[in-house]
């Protein structure tokens, strides 16, 4: 859980600095309510409640849900999502993929969970890879590379 909070902070911190020009950010863990950022710039303190809400909403991404898989990957990808991917993918490969991490692609049970979270538009790729991975002994990192390649053919 701490790793994921650290990853989220990296994405949000870069977005607040680069997209909004904020400089003085303080990050706090508040217990059951998660991580919070105090933006201490004078310009931020002068924002209206609506403007503050708009900044927070800027970071929201609707990727559908288990009940609603109607999310479609668009091209080009929004710059905010591109940045998040650039920041998060190395962390994901290092801390989430390996068996020593969360091992999300280390067994059929685990990769099946991941593949079922993909949008409906990616299910042909998911089915093809599931069949392939059952027959071969590839590493989680190799599976990740194949998954990315397969999804990129759809974009």
CORGI-V284518 format. One record per residue. N is the residue number from 1. RES is the residue in three letters. PSI is psi as a letter, one per 20 degrees, with the letter a starting at -180 (* if undefined). OMEGA is omega in radians with two decimals (NA if undefined). NEAR is the number of other ideal C-beta (glycine too) atoms within 8 Angstrom. Layout:
BEGIN
[[N,RES,PSI,OMEGA,NEAR] [N,RES,PSI,OMEGA,NEAR]]
END
This chain:
BEGIN
[[1,UNK,g,3.13,4] [2,UNK,h,3.14,5] [3,UNK,g,-3.12,9] [4,UNK,h,3.09,7] [5,UNK,g,3.10,11] [6,UNK,h,3.11,8] [7,UNK,g,3.14,12] [8,UNK,g,3.13,9] [9,UNK,g,3.13,11] [10,UNK,g,-3.13,11] [11,UNK,g,-3.10,13] [12,UNK,g,-3.12,10] [13,UNK,g,-3.14,11] [14,UNK,g,3.12,10] [15,UNK,g,3.14,13] [16,UNK,h,-3.14,13] [17,UNK,g,-3.03,11] [18,UNK,h,-3.06,8] [19,UNK,h,-3.11,8] [20,UNK,i,3.09,8] [21,UNK,j,3.12,7] [22,UNK,q,-3.09,11] [23,UNK,h,-3.01,6] [24,UNK,n,-3.09,7] [25,UNK,p,3.07,12] [26,UNK,p,-3.10,7] [27,UNK,p,-3.11,10] [28,UNK,q,2.99,8] [29,UNK,p,-3.03,8] [30,UNK,k,3.13,8] [31,UNK,c,-3.04,4] [32,UNK,i,-3.10,4] [33,UNK,j,3.03,5] [34,UNK,b,-3.06,7] [35,UNK,p,3.12,10] [36,UNK,q,3.09,9] [37,UNK,p,2.98,12] [38,UNK,p,3.06,8] [39,UNK,o,-2.98,9] [40,UNK,j,3.11,8] [41,UNK,q,3.12,9] [42,UNK,h,-3.13,5] [43,UNK,h,3.12,8] [44,UNK,h,-3.13,10] [45,UNK,h,-3.11,7] [46,UNK,i,-3.13,5] [47,UNK,q,3.03,9] [48,UNK,r,3.09,5] [49,UNK,g,3.13,6] [50,UNK,g,3.13,6] [51,UNK,g,3.09,8] [52,UNK,g,3.11,10] [53,UNK,h,3.12,8] [54,UNK,h,3.09,8] [55,UNK,g,3.13,11] [56,UNK,g,-3.13,8] [57,UNK,h,3.13,7] [58,UNK,h,-3.08,9] [59,UNK,i,3.14,10] [60,UNK,p,3.10,6] [61,UNK,p,3.10,5] [62,UNK,o,3.12,5] [63,UNK,k,-3.10,6] [64,UNK,a,3.14,8] [65,UNK,r,3.11,6] [66,UNK,h,-3.14,5] [67,UNK,h,-3.09,4] [68,UNK,n,-3.12,7] [69,UNK,k,-3.10,9] [70,UNK,j,3.11,7] [71,UNK,p,3.11,9] [72,UNK,p,3.10,6] [73,UNK,p,-3.14,11] [74,UNK,q,3.10,6] [75,UNK,p,0.02,5] [76,UNK,q,3.11,4] [77,UNK,q,3.13,10] [78,UNK,p,-3.11,7] [79,UNK,h,3.11,6] [80,UNK,g,3.11,10] [81,UNK,h,3.08,9] [82,UNK,g,3.12,9] [83,UNK,g,-3.14,12] [84,UNK,g,3.12,9] [85,UNK,g,-3.12,9] [86,UNK,h,-3.13,7] [87,UNK,g,-2.98,12] [88,UNK,h,-3.03,11] [89,UNK,g,3.10,8] [90,UNK,h,3.11,7] [91,UNK,g,3.12,12] [92,UNK,g,-3.13,11] [93,UNK,h,-3.08,10] [94,UNK,g,-2.94,9] [95,UNK,i,-3.04,10] [96,UNK,g,-3.10,11] [97,UNK,g,-3.00,15] [98,UNK,q,3.10,11] [99,UNK,h,3.11,6] [100,UNK,i,3.09,4] [101,UNK,d,3.09,9] [102,UNK,i,3.06,6] [103,UNK,k,-3.01,12] [104,UNK,i,3.06,11] [105,UNK,k,-3.05,10] [106,UNK,i,3.11,10] [107,UNK,r,-3.13,6] [108,UNK,g,3.12,8] [109,UNK,g,-3.09,6] [110,UNK,g,-3.12,11] [111,UNK,h,3.09,14] [112,UNK,g,3.08,9] [113,UNK,g,-3.13,9] [114,UNK,g,-3.09,10] [115,UNK,h,3.14,10] [116,UNK,i,3.10,7] [117,UNK,i,-3.11,6] [118,UNK,q,3.08,10] [119,UNK,q,-3.14,11] [120,UNK,h,-3.11,6] [121,UNK,i,-3.12,7] [122,UNK,j,-3.03,12] [123,UNK,h,3.10,8] [124,UNK,h,3.09,6] [125,UNK,g,-3.13,13] [126,UNK,g,-3.13,11] [127,UNK,g,-3.14,8] [128,UNK,g,-3.12,9] [129,UNK,h,3.11,13] [130,UNK,g,3.12,12] [131,UNK,g,-3.13,8] [132,UNK,g,-3.07,9] [133,UNK,h,3.09,11] [134,UNK,h,-3.06,7] [135,UNK,i,-3.06,5] [136,UNK,r,-3.11,6] [137,UNK,m,3.14,2] [138,UNK,q,-3.14,7] [139,UNK,r,3.05,5] [140,UNK,h,3.13,12] [141,UNK,g,3.11,9] [142,UNK,g,3.09,8] [143,UNK,g,3.13,13] [144,UNK,g,3.13,12] [145,UNK,g,3.12,8] [146,UNK,g,3.13,11] [147,UNK,g,3.12,10] [148,UNK,g,-3.13,8] [149,UNK,g,3.14,8] [150,UNK,g,3.14,12] [151,UNK,h,-3.13,12] [152,UNK,h,3.10,7] [153,UNK,i,3.14,7] [154,UNK,i,-3.06,9] [155,UNK,*,NA,7]]
END
